[in-house]
Amino acid sequence: MKKVVEKIQKTAAEWQRELDPETYRVCRQKGTERAFTGRYWDNTETGIYKCAACGEVLFTSETKFDAGCGWPSFYAPAQEENVAEVMDTSHGMVRTEVVCSRCDSHLGHVFPDGPRETTGLRYCINSVSLAFESQAQDEQAIESKS
């Protein structure tokens, strides 16, 4: 049974108050960061990638791969229902946009040129739309509490 994702609904003004300008531009206005400039395109740490706007778990390091495109690339979401796909006809192209199912933030696009031995998909995601939680940080926090 698929989990139902509870929607977060906020006004543009509320999002603008909560997000820094670049995160707002990408997540709420469907912007894109330049290739090879985001903080996670070459991240190899073990952990989870959450939505920068609402904290929903989107991807894991287990499905991340180096596509050579300059953006973090994943072959599958952490949970299928946490991301939604929307037809994008902007810029004279037809592409599949990927958004957070919980808050509808723009994440990036999905393409059918991912690793054939997995899903064959490449979720090409803007770093600024993600918040990374390192598994090492979680383990250190647990150890310090014991």
Beta strands, then each sheet from edge to edge (+ up, - down):
strand 1: 47-51
strand 2: 57-60
strand 3: 64-65
strand 4: 73-74
strand 5: 83-88
strand 6: 95-100
strand 7: 106-111
strand 8: 122-125
strand 9: 130-134
sheet 1: 2+ 1- 9+
sheet 2: 3+ 4- 8+ 7- 6+ 5-
end
